[in-house]
Amino acid sequence: MKGNTWLKIAAGVLAAVSVTGAASDADAKRERWKMHSAFSAKLVVLGEGSHNVAESITSMSGGDLTVRFFEPGALVPGTAYYDPVSSGSIDAAFGTPGYNVNKNNAYAFFSAVPFGPGAGEYLAWMQYGGGEEMATEMYARDNIRYNLCGVIAPESSGWYRKEIKTVDDLKGLKMRFFGLGAKVMEKFGVSTQLLAAGDIYPALELGSIDATEFSLPAADKDLGFYQVAKHNYFPGWHQQSTLNELLVHKVTYDAITDTQKAVIKGACDANVTYMFSRGEAVQFAAMKFHQEKGVTIHRWSDDMLAKFEAAWNEVVAEDIKTNEDSKKIWASLSTFRKDYSIWKENGYLK
């Protein structure tokens, strides 16, 4: 599989950790984990990253911690992994926090934020601005260990059968939509539902939904949306970047050695780099492919984007009134972004 170079590099780094911990871990029990993935291993970037994490943990641990990858549906349904990890019926799962909003809507803020930060800013807040600590605390309430384990670049913001010229054209549509962005679309009369990757194309083809968004153009290409919907919209205002997670049953995680925990962190850190760079490298070919298949690539007008952003401001204001976790997370992210702005506005070309 492409991307094995970073596994070798990370393995070299983790070898030093393993040597350091060898004496204390010499008698450690060998662990065998089952890891559910919300994404098929064949799905570009998302599935590749998930599969790579399982492979790299196994490789870098020298087999002391063997993680077996399971396709969506093999152990549990694609996005329904929270409760099985919490109860310990599966050891681990790879997905994105936005799939867990049925447990607490605040998890969405650790996944993707409409009109939110790009990958660099998002990772900075998570790893150095308090986001990761808040996520870890929230998941621990339900006996889950959270690990930041991937990031992808901006997504497409939708595949439509008909051209969308005004927000009035959205009214009455049935659409697969993810996370906090779904609440924005509902402001314009869109009926949204969250479908797992493998369920989207059949629903679109059969007319159960009129439109969809899912992920990066390359991932959307793998799922074949271009065969049914010929209007693809950008930019992905709802997901300028999206974070991935590796969740582990906390009792299981707490029982492993410090070296094994370091291996997990090393594998996830390497996967963040892999998924981002791999994702950036393969989008233009997918977009050109879509054009060759008769897809029209649209960019939302400034007016449409302004309307989406205004609706998002309403959504987040409503959410933080009713959810204390959302209120705390949003305050932290907003403060960080305000402080970050002097660097963003002066350090980068506009």
DONU-202715 format. One record per residue (C-alpha): residue number from 1; residue in one letter; x, z, y. Coordinates in steps of 0.001 Angstrom, whole numbers, plus 500000, padded with zeros to 6 digits. Each point is the difference from the previous one (the first is absolute). Layout:
REC seq type      x      z      y
REC NUM    A      X      Z      Y
...
! end
This chain:
REC seq type      x      z      y
REC   1    M 500000 500000 500000
REC   2    K 501200 499220 503510
REC   3    G 501299 502992 501881
REC   4    N 502070 501550 497203
REC   5    T 503056 499978 502281
REC   6    W 498647 502930 501974
REC   7    L 499414 501850 496722
REC   8    K 503707 499709 499200
REC   9    I 500991 501170 503475
REC  10    A 497610 502959 499887
REC  11    A 501171 500819 496474
REC  12    G 503563 500296 501287
REC  13    V 498935 502374 502745
REC  14    L 497915 502099 497638
REC  15    A 502832 500148 497465
REC  16    A 501829 502354 502344
REC  17    V 496962 502252 500152
REC  18    S 499731 499944 496223
REC  19    V 503638 501009 499563
REC  20    T 499573 502865 502448
REC  21    G 496964 501280 498159
REC  22    A 501281 499262 496507
REC  23    A 501044 503531 499166
REC  24    S 496771 501660 501111
REC  25    D 497876 497243 498469
REC  26    A 501917 499626 496744
REC  27    D 497277 501660 497990
REC  28    A 497115 498424 501898
REC  29    K 497138 498653 497932
REC  30    R 499616 496229 499986
REC  31    E 496795 499038 501765
REC  32    R 497675 497145 499086
REC  33    W 497435 499139 502675
REC  34    K 497097 497599 500130
REC  35    M 499642 498365 503416
REC  36    H 496814 498190 501000
REC  37    S 500338 497195 502521
REC  38    A 497265 498907 502379
REC  39    F 501651 496555 499995
REC  40    S 500789 497606 497183
REC  41    A 503723 499581 499357
REC  42    K 499557 496253 500550
REC  43    L 498724 500447 503566
REC  44    V 502736 499085 502454
REC  45    V 501541 502865 502011
REC  46    L 497345 502637 499219
REC  47    G 500064 499686 496222
REC  48    E 503698 499209 499926
REC  49    G 500752 503132 502007
REC  50    S 497859 502170 497755
REC  51    H 501673 498672 496857
REC  52    N 503461 500336 501540
REC  53    V 499427 503691 500730
REC  54    A 499221 500733 496352
REC  55    E 503032 497967 498868
REC  56    S 502402 501519 502496
REC  57    I 499046 503618 499304
REC  58    T 500520 499377 496300
REC  59    S 503303 498189 500566
REC  60    M 501474 502347 502591
REC  61    S 499145 503092 497961
REC  62    G 501802 498596 496980
REC  63    G 496794 500372 498039
REC  64    D 499581 503707 500801
REC  65    L 496864 499069 501938
REC  66    T 498318 496985 498450
REC  67    V 497067 498621 501974
REC  68    R 497747 497523 498202
REC  69    F 498083 497582 502233
REC  70    F 496313 499416 499250
REC  71    E 497948 497164 501458
REC  72    P 496785 500712 501963
REC  73    G 497227 500920 497592
REC  74    A 502277 500854 497076
REC  75    L 499748 503743 500692
REC  76    V 497539 500249 502890
REC  77    P 498279 497513 502355
REC  78    G 502290 498416 502590
REC  79    T 499370 502176 503052
REC  80    A 498552 503071 498240
REC  81    Y 503199 501887 499259
REC  82    Y 499729 503086 502238
REC  83    D 498010 502242 497646
REC  84    P 501952 499032 496853
REC  85    V 503296 500879 501705
REC  86    S 498512 503195 501428
REC  87    S 498805 501160 496573
REC  88    G 503147 498882 498202
REC  89    S 498218 497538 497730
REC  90    I 502582 497477 501237
REC  91    D 503452 500997 501210
REC  92    A 500358 497668 502948
REC  93    A 498451 497121 501927
REC  94    F 501186 497377 502482
REC  95    G 497605 498841 502708
REC  96    T 499248 500616 503663
REC  97    P 498395 503065 501652
REC  98    G 497131 497887 501338
REC  99    Y 498617 499853 496477
REC 100    N 499402 503761 500144
REC 101    V 497641 500172 502975
REC 102    N 497117 501040 497754
REC 103    K 501869 503306 499679
REC 104    N 500965 500378 503642
REC 105    N 499745 497278 502629
REC 106    A 503159 501336 501631
REC 107    Y 502073 498471 497214
REC 108    A 499389 496634 501652
REC 109    F 502376 500932 502825
REC 110    F 502877 500093 497488
REC 111    S 499174 496480 498863
REC 112    A 499248 497699 502950
REC 113    V 498752 500537 503548
REC 114    P 498138 497302 501969
REC 115    F 502063 498865 502987
REC 116    G 502569 502397 498644
REC 117    P 503745 500020 499554
REC 118    G 502157 497372 498380
REC 119    A 502044 500957 496962
REC 120    G 502980 501438 501872
REC 121    E 497944 502211 502287
REC 122    Y 497676 501073 497164
REC 123    L 502884 501019 497736
REC 124    A 501660 501826 502895
REC 125    W 496879 502100 500556
REC 126    M 499487 500647 496299
REC 127    Q 503577 500972 499219
REC 128    Y 501105 501599 503275
REC 129    G 496836 500681 501994
REC 130    G 498081 502241 497599
REC 131    G 497771 497483 498214
REC 132    E 501566 500445 496585
REC 133    E 499746 503778 500203
REC 134    M 496293 499826 500854
REC 135    A 499326 497561 497164
REC 136    T 501895 502197 497534
REC 137    E 497995 503061 501038
REC 138    M 496660 498214 499705
REC 139    Y 500660 498608 496533
REC 140    A 501367 503340 498786
REC 141    R 496562 501544 500577
REC 142    D 498827 497959 497016
REC 143    N 503066 500591 497861
REC 144    I 501681 496677 500856
REC 145    R 503560 499317 501117
REC 146    Y 500130 497231 502619
REC 147    N 502944 497607 500289
REC 148    L 500282 497302 502680
REC 149    C 500947 497033 497847
REC 150    G 499536 496641 501736
REC 151    V 499085 498120 503153
REC 152    I 498807 496481 500687
REC 153    A 499881 497826 503108
REC 154    P 496832 498898 501853
REC 155    E 497116 498675 497975
REC 156    S 497562 497183 500487
REC 157    S 496848 501341 501631
REC 158    G 497539 497991 497979
REC 159    W 498878 496981 497990
REC 160    Y 496673 498491 501070
REC 161    R 497910 497126 498719
REC 162    K 499003 499075 503563
REC 163    E 501877 500116 503280
REC 164    I 499496 503189 502000
REC 165    K 499742 499213 503718
REC 166    T 498388 503184 501368
REC 167    V 499233 503478 498736
REC 168    D 496383 498861 499574
REC 169    D 501202 497794 497123
REC 170    L 501004 503148 498117
REC 171    K 496549 501563 499978
REC 172    G 498433 500149 496555
REC 173    L 503137 499005 498075
REC 174    K 500844 501758 496737
REC 175    M 503737 500519 499929
REC 176    R 502665 501705 497961
REC 177    F 501932 502085 502517
REC 178    F 502533 502807 499760
REC 179    G 500493 503369 501606
REC 180    L 499374 500858 503621
REC 181    G 499576 496340 500876
REC 182    A 496813 499915 497929
REC 183    K 498381 502464 502388
REC 184    V 500902 497712 502883
REC 185    M 498377 497006 498312
REC 186    E 496863 502027 499357
REC 187    K 499660 500397 503787
REC 188    F 499312 496260 500116
REC 189    G 497362 499991 497276
REC 190    V 502270 499186 497064
REC 191    S 499077 501600 496671
REC 192    T 503330 501046 498485
REC 193    Q 501072 501054 496542
REC 194    L 503381 500818 498476
REC 195    L 500773 497914 496931
REC 196    A 503134 500150 497851
REC 197    A 502218 496921 500091
REC 198    G 498785 498496 496740
REC 199    D 496342 500312 500975
REC 200    I 500178 498172 503324
REC 201    Y 500195 496339 498986
REC 202    P 497035 500136 497577
REC 203    A 497896 501731 502661
REC 204    L 500989 497391 502585
REC 205    E 499389 497098 497637
REC 206    L 496596 501298 498886
REC 207    G 498897 500761 503553
REC 208    S 499765 503764 499489
REC 209    I 502160 500160 503117
REC 210    D 500271 497434 502799
REC 211    A 503535 500773 501102
REC 212    T 502983 502154 499131
REC 213    E 503300 501388 501101
REC 214    F 502567 501359 497572
REC 215    S 503672 499821 500818
REC 216    L 502942 497813 500930
REC 217    P 499484 496215 499868
REC 218    A 502192 499752 496887
REC 219    A 497892 502601 498173
REC 220    D 496794 498304 501172
REC 221    K 501406 496723 498636
REC 222    D 500518 501610 496579
REC 223    L 496344 501042 500010
REC 224    G 498775 496500 500877
REC 225    F 497858 500703 503061
REC 226    Y 500914 496593 501466
REC 227    Q 497902 498337 497300
REC 228    V 496780 501470 501373
REC 229    A 500574 500920 503663
REC 230    K 501686 497492 502300
REC 231    H 500343 502049 503198
REC 232    N 502851 502541 500058
REC 233    Y 500371 502284 503043
REC 234    F 502986 501720 501620
REC 235    P 501396 502305 501235
REC 236    G 499211 502850 497631
REC 237    W 498865 502363 502745
REC 238    H 498686 502416 497379
REC 239    Q 503311 500232 498095
REC 240    Q 503095 499239 502020
REC 241    S 501829 501786 497216
REC 242    T 498832 501790 496874
REC 243    L 501623 502874 498134
REC 244    N 500032 500490 496244
REC 245    E 500103 503185 497984
REC 246    L 501204 501330 496678
REC 247    L 497815 502957 499053
REC 248    V 501066 502402 497249
REC 249    H 498076 502848 498369
REC 250    K 501525 502972 501838
REC 251    V 500422 502246 496957
REC 252    T 501841 497180 498264
REC 253    Y 502136 499315 503068
REC 254    D 500889 503653 500566
REC 255    A 501200 500310 496394
REC 256    I 502692 497304 500212
REC 257    T 503580 500554 501121
REC 258    D 501375 499568 503504
REC 259    T 501968 496990 498783
REC 260    Q 496862 498367 498651
REC 261    K 498245 500669 503308
REC 262    A 502937 498393 501818
REC 263    V 499676 496958 497759
REC 264    I 496321 499641 500985
REC 265    K 500866 500264 503691
REC 266    G 502828 497500 499647
REC 267    A 497780 497532 498163
REC 268    C 497245 500300 502615
REC 269    D 502419 499675 502924
REC 270    A 501452 496854 498413
REC 271    N 496492 498655 499436
REC 272    V 499122 500419 503684
REC 273    T 502868 497661 500872
REC 274    Y 499207 497594 497167
REC 275    M 496296 499625 500756
REC 276    F 500542 499494 503715
REC 277    S 502772 497410 499741
REC 278    R 498393 498207 497050
REC 279    G 496711 499928 501877
REC 280    E 501568 498515 503113
REC 281    A 501784 497323 497956
REC 282    V 497048 498433 498192
REC 283    Q 497176 499735 502538
REC 284    F 500836 496718 501707
REC 285    A 500061 498071 496720
REC 286    A 496577 501390 499108
REC 287    M 498557 499082 503389
REC 288    K 501342 496446 499724
REC 289    F 498498 499783 496505
REC 290    H 496620 501083 501337
REC 291    Q 500120 497327 502705
REC 292    E 500787 497374 497356
REC 293    K 496873 501136 498145
REC 294    G 497794 499410 503031
REC 295    V 499975 503496 501456
REC 296    T 499800 500310 503784
REC 297    I 502166 502812 501314
REC 298    H 498406 501601 503053
REC 299    R 501306 502540 502472
REC 300    W 497396 502325 501476
REC 301    S 499434 499475 503712
REC 302    D 501024 502719 502435
REC 303    D 496304 500636 500608
REC 304    M 499284 500575 496306
REC 305    L 503008 502269 499622
REC 306    A 498894 502015 503017
REC 307    K 496560 500473 498444
REC 308    F 501527 501090 496682
REC 309    E 502246 502474 501804
REC 310    A 497132 501437 502031
REC 311    A 498017 500525 496803
REC 312    W 503031 501654 498392
REC 313    N 500256 502448 502886
REC 314    E 496377 500956 499343
REC 315    V 500650 500401 496261
REC 316    V 503005 502277 500371
REC 317    A 498249 502117 502650
REC 318    E 497092 500537 497612
REC 319    D 502266 500807 497045
REC 320    I 502109 502643 501707
REC 321    K 496827 501794 501123
REC 322    T 498922 500646 496411
REC 323    N 503255 500232 498031
REC 324    E 502613 502614 500899
REC 325    D 502678 498275 497917
REC 326    S 499387 496718 501798
REC 327    K 500137 501798 503341
REC 328    K 503367 501582 499179
REC 329    I 501522 496802 498620
REC 330    W 498739 497841 502859
REC 331    A 501392 502446 502579
REC 332    S 503396 499889 498313
REC 333    L 500084 496212 499685
REC 334    S 498745 499471 503558
REC 335    T 502633 502343 501458
REC 336    F 502741 498294 498011
REC 337    R 498864 496532 501093
REC 338    K 499880 501071 503635
REC 339    D 503564 501318 499764
REC 340    Y 501125 496945 498037
REC 341    S 498645 497600 502624
REC 342    I 503008 500328 502326
REC 343    W 502216 498793 497169
REC 344    K 497578 497296 498875
REC 345    E 499449 498593 503484
REC 346    N 503685 499988 500962
REC 347    G 501811 499560 496711
REC 348    Y 498129 496970 498668
REC 349    L 499401 496512 501324
REC 350    K 496377 499458 500945
! end
